[in-house]
């Protein structure tokens, strides 16, 4: 792995764990065994590093979710595949969701860049859900509420560590499976009707 990728990987972990404000270039350099100048050589500034981390995180996340939807049948199987992929990603790479959650806290200009990265995929997901509803594959519901509710459950399970701790939960494979089943049950009721199996 080249130095630029190593820096991006470490910055992603650090920004998700300690936030952008809580992570200095000196700290990243020390963790990587590099100099601050090495990081600046590749990115020019902390702002450019933040942009690169946010962009790559959004692309990685969207790539996984788009692949899951594309490899499944239309309607409920696509919804189920995306939910499963979301939780697998949350367990395997929680830093991606943590970084995107950090974006909301940062606000503009960082959030604007991520919104532009996410907008086409979210618009496509909304259109797909609406299309499935029009075809009678799913019950009519507000696709935006479905997408927001799903995101909130997945992101919250990764990033709301205080709430998890208060509930005596830790995000591991067992907890993720339970949360996934709960979200799928909610979506099943909303999109397929009560008593669906």
KOLFIBA-871391 format. One record per residue: residue in three letters; y, x, z of N, C-alpha, C in turn; residue number from 1; chain. Coordinates in steps of 0.02 Angstrom, whole numbers, plus 32768, in hexadecimal, padded with zeros to 4 digits. Layout:
BEGIN
  resn   n.v   n.u   n.w  ca.v  ca.u  ca.w   c.v   c.u   c.w  resi  chain
   ala     Y     X     Z     Y     X     Z     Y     X     Z   NUM      A
...
//
This chain:
BEGIN
  resn   n.v   n.u   n.w  ca.v  ca.u  ca.w   c.v   c.u   c.w  resi  chain
   unk  7FC5  802B  8000  8000  8000  8000  803E  802D  8000     1      A
   unk  806E  801D  7FD5  80A9  8047  7FD1  80D9  8038  800B     2      A
   unk  810A  8063  8013  8139  805E  804B  815F  801C  804A     3      A
   unk  8174  8006  8010  819A  7FC7  800C  8171  7F8C  8026     4      A
   unk  8131  7F89  8012  8105  7F53  802B  80F9  7F59  8075     5      A
   unk  80F1  7F96  808E  80E7  7FA0  80D6  8124  7F87  80FD     6      A
   unk  815F  7F96  80E4  819D  7F7F  8105  81A0  7F33  8104     7      A
   unk  8192  7F15  80CA  8194  7ECC  80C4  8162  7EAC  80F5     8      A
   unk  8126  7EC7  80F8  80F3  7EAB  8125  8109  7EB0  816E     9      A
   unk  8122  7EEA  8183  8137  7EF3  81C9  8174  7EC8  81D8    10      A
   unk  81A2  7EC4  81AA  81DE  7E9B  81B5  81CB  7E51  81BB    11      A
   unk  819C  7E3B  8193  8186  7DF5  8197  8169  7DE7  81DB    12      A
   unk  813E  7E13  81F4  8121  7E0A  8237  8157  7E0B  826C    13      A
   unk  8185  7E3A  8267  81B9  7E42  829A  81EA  7E06  8299    14      A
   unk  81FF  7DF1  825E  822E  7DB9  825A  820D  7D79  8275    15      A
   unk  81CD  7D70  8267  81AA  7D34  827F  81A2  7D37  82CB    16      A
   unk  8196  7D73  82E5  8188  7D7A  832D  81C8  7D7D  8357    17      A
   unk  81F8  7DA6  8342  8234  7DB1  836A  8274  7D94  834C    18      A
   unk  826F  7D79  8311  82AA  7D5F  82EE  82CE  7D97  82C9    19      A
   unk  82F9  7D82  829C  831F  7DB3  8275  8350  7DD8  82A2    20      A
   unk  8372  7DB3  82CD  83A3  7DD4  82F9  8382  7E03  832B    21      A
   unk  8345  7DF6  833E  8322  7E1F  836F  82FD  7E5A  8351    22      A
   unk  8306  7E65  8310  82E3  7E9B  82ED  8316  7EC9  82CC    23      A
   unk  8317  7F07  82E0  8345  7F37  82C2  831F  7F62  828F    24      A
   unk  8345  7F7F  8262  8327  7FAD  8231  830A  7FEA  8255    25      A
   unk  832A  8000  828B  8310  8038  82B1  82CC  8028  82CF    26      A
   unk  82C6  7FEB  82E8  8286  7FD4  8305  824F  7FD2  82CF    27      A
   unk  8260  7FB6  8295  8230  7FB4  825E  821B  7FFA  8249    28      A
   unk  824B  8026  8243  823D  806B  822E  820E  808D  8260    29      A
   unk  821C  8083  82A0  81F2  80A2  82D4  81AB  8087  82CF    30      A
   unk  81A3  8045  82C8  8160  8026  82C4  8139  803F  8287    31      A
   unk  815D  804F  8251  813E  8065  8213  8136  80B1  820E    32      A
   unk  8154  80D4  823D  8152  811D  8239  817D  8137  8200    33      A
   unk  81B3  8114  81F2  81E2  8126  81BD  8227  8132  81DB    34      A
   unk  8255  8145  81B0  829B  8148  81C5  82BE  8109  81AE    35      A
   unk  82F4  80FA  81CF  831D  80C0  81BB  8335  80CA  8173    36      A
   unk  8342  8108  8160  8359  8117  811C  8324  8105  80E8    37      A
   unk  82E5  810C  80FA  82AE  80FA  80CC  82B0  80AF  80BE    38      A
   unk  82BC  8088  80F2  82C0  803F  80E8  82FD  802E  80BD    39      A
   unk  8335  804E  80CC  8372  8042  80A5  836A  8059  805D    40      A
   unk  8343  808C  8051  8337  80A3  800C  8317  806B  7FE3    41      A
   unk  82E8  8047  8001  82C4  8012  7FDD  82EA  7FD0  7FDA    42      A
   unk  8313  7FC2  800D  8332  7F80  8011  837E  7F81  8012    43      A
   unk  839C  7FB9  8022  83E5  7FBE  8020  8408  7FA7  805F    44      A
   unk  83EF  7F72  807E  840E  7F58  80BB  83DC  7F29  80DD    45      A
   unk  83EB  7F19  811C  83C1  7EEA  8140  83C4  7EA5  811D    46      A
   unk  83FE  7E93  8103  8404  7E53  80E0  83D5  7E4F  80A4    47      A
   unk  83D2  7E84  807E  83A4  7E84  8044  835B  7E83  805A    48      A
   unk  834C  7EA3  8091  8308  7EA1  80AC  82F7  7E59  80C2    49      A
   unk  8326  7E38  80E3  831B  7DF3  80F7  830E  7DC7  80B9    50      A
   unk  8337  7DCF  8086  832E  7DA9  8048  82E9  7DB4  802B    51      A
   unk  82D3  7DF3  8029  8292  7E03  800C  8259  7DE5  8035    52      A
   unk  825E  7DE8  8077  822B  7DCC  80A2  8227  7D80  8099    53      A
   unk  8260  7D5F  809A  8261  7D16  8093  8246  7D01  804F    54      A
   unk  825B  7D24  801A  8243  7D12  7FD7  81F8  7D1C  7FD1    55      A
   unk  81E0  7D55  7FE7  8198  7D62  7FE2  816F  7D32  800D    56      A
   unk  8188  7D22  8048  8165  7CF3  8074  8160  7CAE  8054    57      A
   unk  8198  7C97  8038  8197  7C56  8016  8167  7C56  7FDB    58      A
   unk  8169  7C8C  7FB3  813C  7C90  7F79  80F3  7C93  7F8E    59      A
   unk  80E3  7CB9  7FC1  809E  7CBD  7FD9  8085  7C79  7FF1    60      A
   unk  80AF  7C57  8019  809C  7C16  8033  8093  7BE4  7FFA    61      A
   unk  80C3  7BE1  7FCD  80BF  7BB1  7F96  8084  7BC0  7F68    62      A
   unk  8075  7BFF  7F5E  803D  7C12  7F34  7FFB  7BF7  7F4E    63      A
   unk  7FF1  7BFE  7F90  7FB3  7BE6  7FAF  7FAE  7B9A  7FAA    64      A
   unk  7FE5  7B77  7FB8  7FE3  7B2E  7FB7  7FDB  7B13  7F70    65      A
   unk  7FFE  7B32  7F40  7FF8  7B1C  7EFA  7FB1  7B27  7EE1    66      A
   unk  7F92  7B5E  7EF2  7F4D  7B6C  7EDD  7F1D  7B39  7EFA    67      A
   unk  7F28  7B27  7F39  7EFC  7AF5  7F59  7F01  7AB2  7F36    68      A
   unk  7F3E  7A9D  7F26  7F48  7A5C  7F05  7F2B  7A5D  7EBF    69      A
   unk  7F34  7A95  7E9C  7F1E  7A9A  7E57  7ED2  7A99  7E51    70      A
   unk  7EB0  7AB4  7E82  7E66  7ABA  7E80  7E43  7A7B  7E98    71      A
   unk  7E68  7A46  7EA8  7E48  7A0A  7EC2  7E55  79CF  7E93    72      A
   unk  7E31  799A  7E9F  7E3A  795D  7E79  7E7A  793A  7E8F    73      A
   unk  7E97  7910  7E64  7ED4  78EC  7E76  7ECA  78BB  7EB0    74      A
   unk  7F01  78AC  7ED1  7EFE  787B  7F07  7EED  789B  7F4A    75      A
   unk  7EC4  7877  7F71  7EB2  788E  7FB4  7E94  78D4  7FB4    76      A
   unk  7E67  78E6  7F86  7E4C  792B  7F88  7E82  7961  7F84    77      A
   unk  7EB6  7954  7F5D  7EED  7985  7F59  7F12  798A  7F9B    78      A
   unk  7F20  7951  7FBB  7F42  7951  7FFB  7F18  7977  802E    79      A
   unk  7ED8  7967  8031  7EAB  7987  8061  7EA7  79D2  8055    80      A
   unk  7EA4  79E7  8016  7EA0  7A2E  8006  7EDE  7A54  801C    81      A
   unk  7F18  7A36  8012  7F57  7A56  8025  7F5C  7A5C  8072    82      A
   unk  7F48  7A27  8095  7F49  7A2A  80DF  7F19  7A60  80F7    83      A
   unk  7EDE  7A63  80DC  7EAE  7A97  80F0  7EC9  7ADD  80E2    84      A
   unk  7EE6  7AE6  80A7  7F02  7B28  8096  7F3C  7B39  80C4    85      A
   unk  7F64  7B08  80D7  7F9C  7B14  8104  7F85  7B2F  8147    86      A
   unk  7F52  7B0F  8163  7F3A  7B26  81A5  7F15  7B69  81A0    87      A
   unk  7EF1  7B74  8169  7ED1  7BB5  8161  7F06  7BEC  815E    88      A
   unk  7F3B  7BDE  813A  7F72  7C0E  8135  7F94  7C17  8179    89      A
   unk  7F9D  7BE0  819E  7FBD  7BE4  81E0  7F96  7C10  8210    90      A
   unk  7F54  7C0E  820B  7F2B  7C37  8237  7F28  7C7F  821D    91      A
   unk  7F20  7C86  81DD  7F17  7CC8  81BE  7F59  7CF0  81BB    92      A
   unk  7F90  7CCD  81AA  7FD0  7CEF  81A1  8009  7CC6  81C1    93      A
   unk  8007  7CBE  8203  803A  7C94  8223  8081  7CAE  8219    94      A
   unk  8088  7CEE  820A  80CA  7D0A  8201  80EF  7CEB  81C6    95      A
   unk  80CB  7CD3  8193  80EC  7CB4  815A  8111  7C75  8170    96      A
   unk  80EF  7C4D  8197  810D  7C0E  81AE  8143  7C1E  81E2    97      A
   unk  8137  7C50  820B  8169  7C64  823D  81A9  7C7B  821D    98      A
   unk  81A4  7CA2  81E7  81DF  7CBB  81C4  8205  7C81  81A4    99      A
   unk  81E1  7C53  8185  8203  7C1A  8166  8224  7BEE  819B   100      A
   unk  8205  7BE8  81D5  8223  7BC2  820C  8262  7BE6  8225   101      A
   unk  8261  7C28  8227  829B  7C50  823B  82D5  7C44  820B   102      A
   unk  82C6  7C37  81CC  82F9  7C2A  819A  8324  7BEE  81AE   103      A
   unk  8304  7BBA  81C8  8328  7B7E  81DD  835A  7B90  8214   104      A
   unk  8345  7BBB  8241  8370  7BCF  8278  83AB  7BF8  825F   105      A
   unk  839F  7C22  822D  83D3  7C4D  8213  8409  7C26  81EE   106      A
   unk  83F6  7BF1  81CB  8426  7BCA  81A4  843D  7BF1  8167   107      A
   unk  8473  7BD7  8146  848C  7BF8  810A  84A4  7C3F  811A   108      A
   unk  84A0  7C6D  80EC  8488  7C66  80A7  843B  7C6C  80A1   109      A
   unk  841A  7C81  80D7  83D2  7C8D  80D3  83AC  7C4D  80C2   110      A
   unk  83BD  7C18  80E3  8398  7BDA  80D8  83A2  7BC0  8091   111      A
   unk  83DD  7BCC  8074  83EA  7BB4  8030  83BB  7BD5  7FFE   112      A
   unk  83AF  7C16  8006  8382  7C39  7FD9  833B  7C1F  7FDE   113      A
   unk  8324  7C13  801B  82E0  7BF9  8024  82DB  7BB2  8009   114      A
   unk  830E  7B8A  8015  830E  7B45  7FFB  8306  7B46  7FAF   115      A
   unk  832A  7B73  7F8F  8325  7B78  7F45  82DF  7B8E  7F30   116      A
   unk  82BF  7BB9  7F57  827A  7BCE  7F48  824A  7B94  7F51   117      A
   unk  8254  7B6C  7F86  8226  7B36  7F97  8231  7AF7  7F6D   118      A
   unk  826E  7AEB  7F59  8280  7AAC  7F38  8253  7A99  7EFE   119      A
   unk  8244  7AC4  7ECE  821A  7AAF  7E96  81D3  7A9A  7EAC   120      A
   unk  81B6  7ABF  7EDA  8173  7AAE  7EF1  8172  7A6D  7F19   121      A
   unk  81A4  7A64  7F44  81A8  7A26  7F6B  81B5  79EB  7F3D   122      A
   unk  81DF  79F4  7F0A  81EC  79BE  7EDA  81AB  79AD  7EB5   123      A
   unk  8185  79E0  7EA3  8145  79D4  7E81  8113  79B0  7EAF   124      A
   unk  8112  79C4  7EEF  80E5  79A4  7F1F  80F9  795B  7F29   125      A
   unk  813A  794E  7F2E  8152  790A  7F36  8140  78E0  7EF8   126      A
   unk  814A  78FD  7EBD  8139  78DA  7E7F  80EE  78CC  7E7A   127      A
   unk  80C6  78FD  7E8F  807D  78F3  7E8C  8068  78BB  7EBB   128      A
   unk  8082  78BB  7EF8  8072  7885  7F27  8088  7841  7F0B   129      A
   unk  80C4  783E  7EF1  80DD  7800  7ED4  80B1  77EA  7E9A   130      A
   unk  809C  781A  7E71  8070  780A  7E39  802C  77EF  7E50   131      A
   unk  8010  780E  7E84  7FD0  77F5  7EA0  7FD9  77AE  7EBA   132      A
   unk  8013  77A1  7ED7  8021  775E  7EF1  8028  772C  7EB8   133      A
   unk  804B  7741  7E83  8054  7715  7E49  8011  7706  7E27   134      A
   unk  7FE3  7736  7E28  7FA1  772D  7E0A  7F71  7707  7E37   135      A
   unk  7F87  76F8  7E74  7F5C  76D4  7EA2  7F2A  7700  7EC6   136      A
   unk  7F31  7743  7EC0  7F04  7771  7EE3  7F15  7777  7F2D   137      A
   unk  7F55  776B  7F3D  7F6D  776D  7F82  7F98  7730  7F8E   138      A
   unk  7F9B  771A  7FCD  7FC6  76E3  7FDF  800F  76F8  7FD7   139      A
   unk  8039  76C7  7FC8  8080  76D6  7FC1  809E  76E7  8004   140      A
   unk  80C2  771E  8006  80E2  7738  8042  811A  7765  802A   141      A
   unk  8145  777D  8055  817A  77AA  8041  815F  77F1  803E   142      A
   unk  8158  780D  8002  813C  7850  7FFC  8162  7885  8024   143      A
   unk  81A4  787D  8029  81CC  78AF  804E  81BA  78AE  8098   144      A
   unk  81AE  7873  80B4  819B  786E  80FB  8156  788D  8105   145      A
   unk  8129  7881  80D6  80E6  789E  80D9  80EB  78EB  80D9   146      A
   unk  8113  7906  80AB  811A  794F  80A6  813B  796B  80E5   147      A
   unk  816F  794B  80FD  8192  7963  8139  8165  7960  8176   148      A
   unk  8141  7929  817F  8113  7922  81B8  80DD  7958  81B7   149      A
   unk  80C2  7964  817C  808D  7996  8175  80A8  79DC  8185   150      A
   unk  80E3  79EB  816A  8101  7A2C  8177  810F  7A35  81C2   151      A
   unk  8129  7A00  81E2  813A  7A05  8229  80FC  7A14  8253   152      A
   unk  80C4  79F4  8243  8087  7A01  826A  806F  7A48  8260   153      A
   unk  806C  7A5F  8221  8053  7AA2  8214  8083  7AD7  8230   154      A
   unk  80C3  7AD1  8222  80F4  7B02  823A  80F9  7B02  8286   155      A
   unk  80F8  7AC6  82A3  80FC  7AC2  82EB  80C1  7AE1  830E   156      A
   unk  8086  7ADA  82F0  804A  7AF7  830F  804C  7B43  830F   157      A
   unk  8072  7B60  82E2  8077  7BA9  82DE  80B2  7BC3  8305   158      A
   unk  80EA  7BA1  8301  8128  7BBE  8319  8140  7BA5  835D   159      A
   unk  8127  7B6E  8374  813E  7B53  83B4  8112  7B6B  83ED   160      A
   unk  8116  7BAC  83FA  80EA  7BCB  842B  80F4  7BAF  8471   161      A
   unk  8131  7B9E  8483  813E  7B83  84C6  811C  7B3F  84CF   162      A
   unk  811F  7B15  849C  80FE  7AD4  849F  80B2  7ADD  84A2   163      A
   unk  8098  7B09  8479  8050  7B17  847B  803C  7B2F  84C1   164      A
   unk  8062  7B5C  84DE  8053  7B76  8520  8056  7B3E  8555   165      A
   unk  8088  7B12  8550  808F  7ADB  857F  8053  7AAB  857B   166      A
   unk  8036  7AA8  8540  7FFB  7A7D  8536  7FBA  7AA3  8542   167      A
   unk  7FBF  7AE1  8559  7F85  7B0C  8563  7F5C  7B13  8523   168      A
   unk  7F7F  7B1C  84EC  7F5F  7B27  84AB  7F72  7B6C  8490   169      A
   unk  7F46  7B87  8468  7F54  7BC4  8444  7F3B  7BB9  83FE   170      A
   unk  7F63  7BCD  83CC  7F4E  7BC1  8388  7F17  7BF2  8376   171      A
   unk  7EDA  7BD9  8377  7EA1  7BFF  8360  7E7B  7BD1  8330   172      A
   unk  7E41  7BE7  831A  7E1C  7BC0  82E8  7E0C  7B7A  8303   173      A
   unk  7DF8  7B76  8342  7DE5  7B35  835E  7E22  7B06  8362   174      A
   unk  7E5A  7B1F  837C  7E97  7AF6  8381  7EB0  7AE2  833C   175      A
   unk  7EAE  7B11  830C  7EC4  7B01  82C8  7E98  7ACB  82A9   176      A
   unk  7E57  7ACE  82B5  7E29  7A9B  829A  7E38  7A57  82B8   177      A
   unk  7E47  7A55  82F8  7E57  7A16  8319  7E99  79FA  82FE   178      A
   unk  7ECC  7A24  82F8  7F0C  7A0E  82DD  7F05  79F7  8294   179      A
   unk  7EDD  7A1C  826E  7ED2  7A09  8228  7EB1  79C4  8224   180      A
   unk  7E7D  79B8  824D  7E5C  7977  824D  7E8C  793F  8260   181      A
   unk  7EB6  794D  8292  7EE7  791B  82A8  7F19  790B  8271   182      A
   unk  7F33  793E  8250  7F62  7933  8219  7F41  790E  81E0   183      A
   unk  7F03  7921  81D0  7EE0  78FF  819A  7ED3  78B6  81AB   184      A
   unk  7EC3  78A7  81EA  7EBA  7862  8200  7EFA  7839  81F8   185      A
   unk  7F32  7858  820C  7F73  7837  8204  7F81  7829  81BA   186      A
   unk  7F77  785C  8190  7F84  7854  8149  7F54  7823  8128   187      A
   unk  7F16  7824  813F  7EE5  77F6  8125  7EF9  77AE  8132   188      A
   unk  7F10  77A2  816F  7F28  775E  8180  7F65  774B  8157   189      A
   unk  7F93  777A  814E  7FD0  776B  8129  7FC5  7764  80DE   190      A
   unk  7F96  778B  80C3  7F8E  778D  807A  7F51  7768  805F   191      A
   unk  7F20  775C  808B  7EE4  7739  8074  7EDA  76F7  8099   192      A
   unk  7EFE  76EC  80CF  7EF8  76AE  80F5  7ECE  76B7  8133   193      A
   unk  7ED9  768B  8163  7EB4  768E  81A2  7E69  7688  8195   194      A
   unk  7E43  76AB  81BC  7DFA  76A7  81B7  7DDE  76CE  817C   195      A
   unk  7E09  76F5  815A  7DF0  771E  8121  7DC5  7755  813D   196      A
   unk  7D96  776C  8115  7D6B  77A3  812C  7D65  77D7  80F7   197      A
//
